[in-house]
Amino acid sequence: MPSQHPTTVSRAAPPPSFLELYTPKLITVLREGYGLAQLRADAIAGLTVAVVALPLSMAIAIASGVSPDRGLYAAIIGGFLISLLGGSRFQIGGPAGAFIVLVAGTVQQHGVDGLLLATLLSGVILVALGLLRLGTYIQFIPYPVTVGFTAGIAVIIAASQIKDLLGLTLGGPEPGPLFDKIPVLWHSLPTVTPAAVAVALGTIAMIAALKRWRPAWPSLLIAVTGAALVTALAGLPVATIGSHFGGIPQGLPLPAMPALDWARIEAVLPNAIAFALLGSIESLLSAVVADGMTGRRHRSNCELVAQGVANMGASVMGGMCVTGAIARTATNIRAGAHGPVAGLIHALVLLAFVLVAAPLASFIPLAALAGLLTIIAWNMVEKEAFLTLLRASRGDAAVLLVTFLLTVFRDLTEAIVVGFALGALLFIHRMSRSISVEAHVPPVAEDRADGTPAERTPYHADAATDPGVVVYRISGAFFFGAASTVGSVLDRIADAHKALVLDFTGVPFIDSSAANTLHGLARKADRARVRVVLSGASTGVRRDLLTHGVRPPLVTFASTIEEAVETAHAALARSDEA
């Protein structure tokens, strides 16, 4: 009689096509239907984000050792291209505080021209990472590494602002490394400018007060504008953008390629790799945060390609490196953005400021921007997460602290690489301890409804009466971290019995090291005339075993333990008859 229920055949979903992976979210949003209501929402959000990005872009550029206009160029060109081509609906691109240390070090070593070349090369690397579809793997960076790295960057940013916070006059260039910076700042303390301290503290207090009592107001812009007005009207003796940099050019520069020659490329390549590594992490982390806030999903590889194009574009236009900015992206979402048009409008508003109101930036005191970056550094530290990880386990605490200390006292790239390596070793250690090899014990059967005990399945009785057959269950990921330990256990078990049944139902995957271990066990058992039967192996696990030579006649495969035990008994019976 034919079944009344249709048979369903499950098929794996086909892999996404190239167009699905790399179509910008702007095109997706426009295809969904875009009208005046959506434009109005994006215009409000874009204006809001531009108000936040205006002082922040200049402050990050100054802290990085370049003129403030390079931060604005990066926010305009890079931000526009990221929103135009990116794989996230809400990503806002521009200069980020995380890059301050890297950019400052690059400028000190290779000058501004070297920075522009490193930014261009980092863009090429980011495009390559996206086209190779490596964006998916950025998410595997352990959480303690990102928390420790971010906290370390925050400490470096705060330390870099001490000079302008106090209005110090140094006898020479300010050292980059923290150990070298602290003695120089200490010896310069007699040159403290009280007016600069007052401006910095007033800016910090204004930002904190507005965040608390008027959170919807643009606190950064209001505080910096207020500090500029007080400084100009009172004639305070503090350094400003005008006195230190000569103001901001009123317009964009003409496109110009950085000087390209093999010697310079080789010199700045390590910096470019660091820019690309940090930029990919920062931008995809920002996209993940945006997904969590909105329930949307970004296209990671498309986002990396857009980040690469944005960095190349920023470099050609004289800007510093750019990435997705978490704080500005979150501000964009909270302001009600509908899609990438908000990011485009944010860039256009910044462009309008440069074209129309650039001379006004000359009145902004550096102490006010230092106070702004101090607030940013404080907010960057995930304080609750930091303390939670310190209490969570010794392994997580070690990864967190090593990453944090290397970031502060050594090198950002080294911190990420070492932190990731420690996190990977910790994961391998935990996974190796999660696998177990234990004698198969039948579950306790429930009594029948009439109160009489239920019958046990036949193979348990057979196994119990025949000491030559033993059934063991392997549970957990069977990989190189556990192969040696599991192999030695199985060797001891196989030496004492005539047939060994291994239940692989609880093994989700097996790697080449573990498969090779089983192959060695099977060959040893074959020489000792011990029968090995594997049951419950998934299709993938069985395929890997067959590839590494774990196949008949060395072993026999069975679908269930019952079938495996029957196979073992039958093999022993034939052996006895022979």
C-alpha positions as CSV (number, residue, x, y, z in Angstrom):
1,M,0.0,0.0,0.0
2,P,1.6,3.3,-1.0
3,S,2.4,5.8,1.7
4,Q,-0.2,8.6,2.2
5,H,2.6,11.0,3.0
6,P,4.8,12.4,0.3
7,T,8.4,11.7,0.5
8,T,10.5,14.8,1.0
9,V,14.1,14.8,-0.2
10,S,16.3,17.4,1.7
11,R,19.0,19.0,-0.4
12,A,21.7,21.3,0.7
13,A,21.1,24.9,-0.2
14,P,23.1,25.9,-3.3
15,P,26.1,28.2,-2.5
16,P,25.3,31.9,-3.1
17,S,26.3,33.3,-6.4
18,F,28.9,36.0,-7.0
19,L,26.2,38.7,-7.5
20,E,24.5,37.6,-4.2
21,L,27.8,37.9,-2.3
22,Y,28.9,41.2,-3.7
23,T,25.8,43.2,-4.5
24,P,26.0,46.5,-2.4
25,K,23.3,46.9,0.1
26,L,22.4,50.3,-1.5
27,I,21.2,48.4,-4.6
28,T,19.2,46.0,-2.4
29,V,17.5,48.9,-0.6
30,L,16.6,50.7,-3.8
31,R,15.1,47.5,-5.3
32,E,12.9,47.1,-2.2
33,G,11.3,50.5,-3.0
34,Y,12.6,53.8,-1.9
35,G,10.4,56.9,-1.4
36,L,10.2,60.3,0.2
37,A,9.6,58.8,3.7
38,Q,12.8,56.7,3.5
39,L,14.7,59.7,2.1
40,R,13.5,61.9,5.0
41,A,14.6,59.3,7.6
42,D,18.0,58.9,5.9
43,A,18.5,62.7,5.6
44,I,17.9,63.2,9.4
45,A,20.2,60.3,10.3
46,G,22.9,61.4,7.9
47,L,22.9,65.0,9.2
48,T,23.0,63.6,12.8
49,V,26.0,61.4,12.1
50,A,27.8,64.2,10.2
51,V,27.5,66.4,13.3
52,V,29.2,63.7,15.3
53,A,31.8,62.9,12.7
54,L,32.9,66.5,12.0
55,P,34.8,67.2,15.2
56,L,35.7,63.5,15.7
57,S,37.4,63.2,12.3
58,M,39.6,66.2,12.9
59,A,40.4,65.1,16.4
60,I,41.5,61.6,15.2
61,A,43.6,63.1,12.5
62,I,45.4,65.4,14.9
63,A,46.0,62.6,17.4
64,S,47.4,60.5,14.5
65,G,50.1,63.1,13.7
66,V,48.5,64.6,10.6
67,S,46.6,67.7,9.8
68,P,42.8,67.8,10.5
69,D,41.9,68.1,6.9
70,R,43.2,64.6,6.2
71,G,40.6,63.3,8.7
72,L,37.9,65.2,6.9
73,Y,39.0,63.9,3.5
74,A,38.9,60.4,4.8
75,A,35.4,60.8,6.2
76,I,34.1,62.4,3.0
77,I,35.7,60.1,0.4
78,G,36.0,57.0,2.4
79,G,32.6,57.3,4.1
80,F,30.9,58.0,0.7
81,L,32.4,54.9,-1.0
82,I,31.7,52.6,2.0
83,S,28.0,53.5,1.9
84,L,27.9,53.3,-1.9
85,L,29.5,49.9,-2.2
86,G,29.3,48.3,1.2
87,G,27.6,45.2,2.3
88,S,25.9,46.7,5.4
89,R,22.8,48.8,5.4
90,F,23.9,51.1,8.2
91,Q,27.7,51.2,8.2
92,I,29.3,54.6,8.6
93,G,32.9,54.8,7.4
94,G,35.6,57.2,8.3
95,P,38.8,57.6,10.4
96,A,38.7,55.5,13.6
97,G,40.3,55.9,17.0
98,A,41.7,52.4,16.7
99,F,44.0,53.6,13.9
100,I,45.6,56.4,15.8
101,V,48.6,54.4,17.0
102,L,49.2,52.8,13.7
103,V,48.9,56.0,11.7
104,A,51.1,57.9,14.1
105,G,53.8,55.3,13.9
106,T,53.6,55.2,10.1
107,V,53.9,59.0,9.8
108,Q,56.9,59.0,12.2
109,Q,58.7,56.3,10.1
110,H,57.7,57.1,6.6
111,G,56.1,60.6,6.6
112,V,52.7,61.5,5.2
113,D,53.6,60.2,1.7
114,G,54.3,56.8,3.3
115,L,51.0,57.0,5.1
116,L,49.1,57.6,1.8
117,L,51.0,54.7,0.1
118,A,50.3,52.3,3.0
119,T,46.6,53.3,2.9
120,L,46.5,52.6,-0.8
121,L,48.2,49.2,-0.4
122,S,45.9,48.3,2.5
123,G,42.9,49.0,0.2
124,V,44.3,46.5,-2.3
125,I,44.8,43.9,0.4
126,L,41.2,44.4,1.7
127,V,39.8,44.0,-1.8
128,A,41.8,40.8,-2.2
129,L,40.6,39.5,1.2
130,G,37.0,40.2,0.1
131,L,37.3,38.6,-3.3
132,L,39.0,35.5,-1.7
133,R,35.9,35.3,0.6
134,L,38.0,35.5,3.8
135,G,35.6,38.0,5.4
136,T,33.7,35.0,6.8
137,Y,36.6,34.0,9.0
138,I,37.2,37.3,10.7
139,Q,34.4,36.4,13.1
140,F,36.6,33.6,14.5
141,I,38.8,36.1,16.5
142,P,38.2,35.2,20.2
143,Y,36.1,37.7,22.2
144,P,38.9,38.2,24.9
145,V,41.2,39.3,22.1
146,T,38.8,42.0,20.9
147,V,38.1,43.2,24.4
148,G,41.8,43.3,25.4
149,F,42.8,44.9,22.1
150,T,40.1,47.6,22.3
151,A,41.0,48.4,25.9
152,G,44.7,48.7,25.1
153,I,44.0,51.1,22.2
154,A,41.9,53.2,24.6
155,V,44.8,53.5,27.0
156,I,47.1,54.5,24.2
157,I,44.6,57.1,22.9
158,A,44.2,58.6,26.4
159,A,48.0,58.7,26.9
160,S,48.4,60.5,23.5
161,Q,46.1,63.3,24.6
162,I,47.9,64.2,27.8
163,K,50.1,66.8,26.1
164,D,47.1,68.8,24.7
165,L,44.9,68.2,27.7
166,L,47.5,70.0,29.9
167,G,48.8,72.3,27.2
168,L,52.4,71.1,27.6
169,T,55.3,72.4,25.7
170,L,57.7,69.7,24.8
171,G,61.4,70.1,23.9
172,G,61.1,67.9,20.9
173,P,58.8,65.4,19.1
174,E,56.5,63.4,21.4
175,P,57.6,59.8,21.6
176,G,55.1,57.1,20.5
177,P,55.8,54.2,22.8
178,L,54.3,54.6,26.3
179,F,57.5,53.8,28.2
180,D,59.3,56.6,26.3
181,K,56.3,59.0,26.4
182,I,55.8,59.1,30.2
183,P,59.3,60.5,31.2
184,V,59.0,63.2,28.5
185,L,55.6,64.3,29.7
186,W,56.7,64.2,33.3
187,H,59.7,66.4,32.7
188,S,57.4,68.9,30.8
189,L,54.9,69.3,33.6
190,P,56.2,72.7,34.6
191,T,55.0,74.0,31.3
192,V,51.3,73.3,32.0
193,T,48.9,75.9,30.6
194,P,46.0,76.4,33.1
195,A,43.7,77.8,30.3
196,A,44.2,74.6,28.3
197,V,43.4,72.5,31.3
198,A,40.2,74.5,31.9
199,V,39.1,74.2,28.3
200,A,39.7,70.4,28.3
201,L,37.9,69.9,31.6
202,G,35.0,72.1,30.5
203,T,34.7,70.2,27.2
204,I,34.6,66.8,29.1
205,A,32.1,68.1,31.6
206,M,29.9,69.5,28.8
207,I,29.9,66.2,26.9
208,A,29.2,64.2,30.0
209,A,26.4,66.5,31.1
210,L,24.7,66.5,27.7
211,K,24.9,62.7,27.4
212,R,23.2,62.5,30.8
213,W,20.5,65.1,30.6
214,R,20.1,65.7,26.8
215,P,21.2,62.5,25.1
216,A,19.4,63.4,21.9
217,W,21.5,66.5,21.4
218,P,24.8,66.4,19.5
219,S,27.0,66.7,22.6
220,L,30.4,66.4,20.8
221,L,29.7,69.3,18.4
222,I,28.0,71.5,21.1
223,A,31.0,71.0,23.5
224,V,33.6,71.7,20.9
225,T,31.7,74.7,19.5
226,G,31.3,76.1,23.0
227,A,35.0,75.7,23.7
228,A,35.9,77.5,20.5
229,L,33.5,80.4,21.3
230,V,34.9,80.8,24.9
231,T,38.5,80.6,23.6
232,A,37.9,83.2,20.9
233,L,35.8,85.6,22.9
234,A,38.0,85.4,26.0
235,G,41.3,85.4,24.1
236,L,42.6,82.4,26.0
237,P,46.3,81.6,25.3
238,V,45.7,78.0,24.0
239,A,46.7,76.3,20.8
240,T,44.0,76.1,18.2
241,I,43.7,74.4,14.8
242,G,44.5,77.8,13.2
243,S,47.6,78.5,15.3
244,H,49.0,75.0,15.0
245,F,48.0,73.9,11.4
246,G,47.1,77.2,9.7
247,G,43.4,76.2,9.4
248,I,41.7,73.8,6.9
249,P,41.7,74.2,3.1
250,Q,38.4,75.3,1.8
251,G,37.8,72.5,-0.8
252,L,39.0,69.1,-1.8
253,P,42.5,68.5,-3.2
254,L,43.0,67.2,-6.7
255,P,43.3,63.4,-7.0
256,A,47.0,62.3,-6.9
257,M,48.5,58.8,-6.7
258,P,51.2,58.3,-4.0
259,A,54.7,57.8,-5.3
260,L,55.1,54.1,-6.3
261,D,58.4,52.3,-6.3
262,W,59.4,48.9,-5.1
263,A,61.7,50.3,-2.3
264,R,58.9,52.4,-0.8
265,I,56.3,49.6,-1.2
266,E,58.6,47.2,0.6
267,A,59.2,49.7,3.3
268,V,55.5,50.5,4.1
269,L,54.1,47.0,3.4
270,P,54.1,45.9,7.0
271,N,52.1,49.0,7.9
272,A,49.7,48.4,5.1
273,I,49.1,44.8,6.3
274,A,48.5,46.1,9.8
275,F,46.0,48.7,8.4
276,A,44.2,46.0,6.5
277,L,44.1,43.5,9.4
278,L,42.8,46.1,11.8
279,G,40.4,47.6,9.3
280,S,38.9,44.3,8.4
281,I,38.3,43.4,12.1
282,E,37.0,46.9,13.0
283,S,34.7,47.2,10.0
284,L,33.2,43.7,10.3
285,L,32.8,44.1,14.0
286,S,30.9,47.3,13.4
287,A,28.7,45.5,10.8
288,V,28.0,42.7,13.4
289,V,27.0,45.3,16.0
290,A,24.7,46.9,13.4
291,D,23.1,43.5,12.7
292,G,22.5,43.0,16.4
293,M,20.8,46.3,16.7
294,T,18.6,46.0,13.6
295,G,18.1,42.2,13.0
296,R,19.6,42.6,9.5
297,R,22.5,40.6,8.0
298,H,25.5,42.1,6.3
299,R,27.5,40.7,3.4
300,S,31.0,40.5,5.0
301,N,33.0,39.9,1.8
302,C,31.2,42.7,0.0
303,E,31.9,45.0,2.9
304,L,35.6,44.1,2.8
305,V,35.7,45.0,-1.0
306,A,34.0,48.3,-0.2
307,Q,36.5,49.0,2.6
308,G,39.3,48.4,0.2
309,V,38.0,50.7,-2.5
310,A,37.3,53.3,0.2
311,N,40.9,53.2,1.4
312,M,42.2,53.5,-2.1
313,G,39.9,56.4,-2.8
314,A,40.9,58.2,0.4
315,S,44.5,57.7,-0.3
316,V,44.2,59.2,-3.8
317,M,42.4,62.2,-2.3
318,G,45.0,62.8,0.4
319,G,43.0,61.2,3.3
320,M,44.1,58.8,6.0
321,C,42.9,55.2,6.3
322,V,39.2,54.5,6.9
323,T,37.1,51.8,8.4
324,G,33.6,51.1,9.7
325,A,33.1,53.2,12.8
326,I,31.1,51.5,15.5
327,A,30.0,54.6,17.5
328,R,29.0,56.5,14.3
329,T,27.2,53.4,12.9
330,A,25.3,53.0,16.2
331,T,24.4,56.8,16.1
332,N,23.1,56.3,12.5
333,I,20.8,53.5,13.6
334,R,19.5,55.3,16.6
335,A,18.8,58.3,14.5
336,G,16.4,56.2,12.4
337,A,18.4,55.5,9.2
338,H,16.7,53.4,6.6
339,G,19.7,52.4,4.5
340,P,23.1,53.4,3.0
341,V,21.7,56.7,1.7
342,A,22.2,58.0,5.2
343,G,25.9,57.4,4.9
344,L,26.0,59.1,1.6
345,I,24.3,62.2,3.0
346,H,26.6,62.2,6.0
347,A,29.6,62.4,3.6
348,L,27.9,65.2,1.6
349,V,27.2,67.2,4.7
350,L,30.9,67.0,5.7
351,L,31.8,68.1,2.1
352,A,29.5,71.1,2.4
353,F,31.3,72.1,5.7
354,V,34.7,71.9,4.0
355,L,33.4,74.0,1.0
356,V,31.5,76.6,3.0
357,A,32.6,76.8,6.7
358,A,36.1,75.4,6.8
359,P,37.6,78.8,8.1
360,L,35.5,78.4,11.3
361,A,37.5,75.3,12.2
362,S,40.5,77.5,12.8
363,F,39.1,78.6,16.2
364,I,38.7,75.1,17.6
365,P,41.2,74.6,20.5
366,L,43.3,71.5,20.5
367,A,42.5,71.0,24.2
368,A,38.8,70.7,23.4
369,L,39.6,68.0,20.8
370,A,41.8,66.2,23.4
371,G,39.0,66.3,25.9
372,L,36.7,64.8,23.2
373,L,39.1,62.0,22.5
374,T,39.5,61.3,26.2
375,I,35.8,60.7,26.4
376,I,36.0,58.5,23.3
377,A,38.8,56.4,24.9
378,W,36.8,56.0,28.1
379,N,33.8,54.8,26.2
380,M,35.9,52.4,24.1
381,V,36.8,50.3,27.1
382,E,34.2,47.5,27.6
383,K,34.6,47.7,31.4
384,E,32.0,45.1,32.4
385,A,33.2,42.7,29.8
386,F,36.8,43.2,30.9
387,L,36.0,42.4,34.5
388,T,33.7,39.5,33.5
389,L,36.5,37.9,31.5
390,L,39.0,38.3,34.3
391,R,36.6,36.3,36.5
392,A,35.5,33.8,33.9
393,S,38.5,31.4,33.7
394,R,42.2,31.6,33.9
395,G,42.5,30.8,30.2
396,D,40.2,33.7,29.1
397,A,41.9,36.0,31.6
398,A,45.4,35.1,30.3
399,V,44.3,35.8,26.7
400,L,42.7,39.1,27.7
401,L,45.7,40.4,29.7
402,V,48.3,39.3,27.2
403,T,46.5,41.0,24.3
404,F,45.9,44.1,26.4
405,L,49.5,44.4,27.6
406,L,51.0,43.7,24.2
407,T,48.7,46.4,22.7
408,V,49.8,49.0,25.2
409,F,53.5,48.2,25.5
410,R,54.5,46.4,22.2
411,D,52.6,46.4,18.9
412,L,49.0,46.2,17.8
413,T,49.6,43.6,15.1
414,E,51.7,41.5,17.5
415,A,48.9,41.7,20.1
416,I,46.2,40.5,17.7
417,V,48.4,37.6,16.4
418,V,49.6,36.4,19.8
419,G,46.1,36.9,21.3
420,F,44.6,34.9,18.5
421,A,47.2,32.1,18.8
422,L,46.6,31.9,22.6
423,G,42.9,31.8,22.1
424,A,43.2,29.0,19.5
425,L,45.4,27.0,21.9
426,L,42.9,27.5,24.6
427,F,40.1,26.3,22.3
428,I,42.1,23.2,21.3
429,H,42.9,22.4,24.9
430,R,39.2,22.7,25.9
431,M,38.1,20.6,22.9
432,S,40.6,17.9,23.6
433,R,39.3,17.6,27.1
434,S,35.7,17.4,25.9
435,I,36.1,14.1,24.1
436,S,35.5,10.9,26.1
437,V,35.9,7.2,25.6
438,E,33.6,5.2,27.9
439,A,32.1,1.7,28.1
440,H,28.7,1.7,26.4
441,V,26.1,1.4,29.2
442,P,22.5,0.9,28.1
443,P,20.0,3.5,29.2
444,V,17.7,2.5,32.1
445,A,14.6,1.2,30.4
446,E,11.2,2.4,31.7
447,D,8.9,-0.2,33.3
448,R,5.9,-1.3,31.4
449,A,2.5,0.1,32.2
450,D,1.7,-3.0,34.2
451,G,4.7,-2.5,36.4
452,T,6.9,-5.4,35.0
453,P,10.4,-4.5,34.0
454,A,11.0,-3.9,30.3
455,E,13.2,-6.3,28.4
456,R,16.7,-5.3,27.5
457,T,17.8,-5.2,23.9
458,P,19.4,-8.4,22.8
459,Y,22.9,-7.1,22.1
460,H,23.4,-6.0,25.7
461,A,22.8,-9.6,26.9
462,D,25.1,-11.0,24.3
463,A,27.8,-8.5,25.2
464,A,27.4,-9.3,28.9
465,T,27.7,-13.1,28.3
466,D,30.7,-12.8,26.0
467,P,33.8,-11.2,27.5
468,G,35.5,-11.2,24.2
469,V,33.2,-8.5,22.8
470,V,33.4,-5.0,24.2
471,V,31.4,-1.9,23.2
472,Y,32.8,1.6,23.7
473,R,31.3,5.0,22.9
474,I,33.4,7.9,21.7
475,S,31.8,11.3,22.3
476,G,33.0,14.7,21.1
477,A,35.2,16.1,18.3
478,F,37.9,13.6,17.4
479,F,40.8,15.7,16.2
480,F,44.6,16.1,16.6
481,G,44.3,17.6,20.1
482,A,42.8,14.4,21.4
483,A,44.1,11.7,18.9
484,S,47.0,10.6,21.0
485,T,45.1,10.3,24.3
486,V,42.1,8.5,22.7
487,G,44.5,6.2,20.7
488,S,46.3,5.0,23.8
489,V,43.0,4.3,25.6
490,L,41.7,2.3,22.6
491,D,45.0,0.3,22.4
492,R,44.6,-0.8,26.0
493,I,41.0,-1.8,25.4
494,A,41.7,-3.8,22.2
495,D,44.6,-5.7,23.8
496,A,42.2,-7.4,26.3
497,H,39.4,-8.5,23.9
498,K,38.7,-10.4,20.8
499,A,36.3,-7.9,19.2
500,L,36.0,-4.1,19.7
501,V,32.8,-2.2,18.8
502,L,33.3,1.6,18.6
503,D,30.1,3.7,18.6
504,F,30.8,6.9,16.6
505,T,27.3,8.3,17.0
506,G,28.5,11.1,19.2
507,V,31.5,12.1,17.0
508,P,30.5,15.2,14.9
509,F,33.8,15.3,12.9
510,I,37.2,13.6,12.6
511,D,40.4,15.0,11.2
512,S,43.4,13.4,9.5
513,S,45.3,12.9,12.8
514,A,42.5,11.1,14.4
515,A,41.8,9.0,11.3
516,N,45.5,8.1,11.1
517,T,45.3,7.0,14.8
518,L,42.3,4.8,14.1
519,H,44.1,3.3,11.0
520,G,47.1,2.4,13.2
521,L,44.8,0.9,15.8
522,A,43.0,-1.2,13.1
523,R,46.3,-2.5,11.7
524,K,47.5,-3.5,15.2
525,A,44.2,-5.2,16.0
526,D,44.3,-7.0,12.7
527,R,47.7,-8.4,13.5
528,A,46.4,-9.5,16.9
529,R,43.3,-11.0,15.2
530,V,41.0,-8.6,17.1
531,R,37.9,-7.6,15.2
532,V,37.1,-3.9,15.0
533,V,33.5,-2.8,14.1
534,L,32.6,0.9,13.8
535,S,28.9,1.9,14.2
536,G,26.9,5.1,13.8
537,A,29.5,7.0,11.8
538,S,28.0,9.9,9.9
539,T,28.5,10.1,6.1
540,G,31.3,12.8,6.5
541,V,33.1,10.9,9.2
542,R,32.9,7.6,7.3
543,R,34.2,9.3,4.1
544,D,37.2,10.7,6.0
545,L,38.0,7.3,7.5
546,L,37.8,5.6,4.2
547,T,40.1,8.3,2.7
548,H,42.8,7.4,5.3
549,G,42.6,3.7,4.8
550,V,40.2,2.8,7.6
551,R,38.2,0.4,5.5
552,P,37.4,-3.3,5.2
553,P,38.9,-5.8,5.8
554,L,40.7,-3.9,8.6
555,V,37.4,-2.7,10.0
556,T,33.7,-3.3,9.4
557,F,31.1,-0.5,9.3
558,A,27.6,-0.9,10.8
559,S,24.7,1.5,11.1
560,T,23.7,0.6,14.7
561,I,25.2,-0.9,17.7
562,E,22.9,-3.9,17.5
563,E,24.1,-4.6,14.0
564,A,27.7,-4.0,15.1
565,V,27.5,-6.5,18.0
566,E,25.9,-9.1,15.8
567,T,28.7,-8.6,13.2
568,A,31.3,-9.0,15.9
569,H,29.7,-12.2,17.2
570,A,29.4,-13.6,13.8
571,A,33.1,-12.9,13.1
572,L,34.1,-14.6,16.3
573,A,31.9,-17.6,15.6
574,R,33.6,-18.0,12.2
575,S,37.0,-17.7,13.8
576,D,36.2,-20.4,16.4
577,E,35.0,-22.7,13.7
578,A,38.1,-22.2,11.7
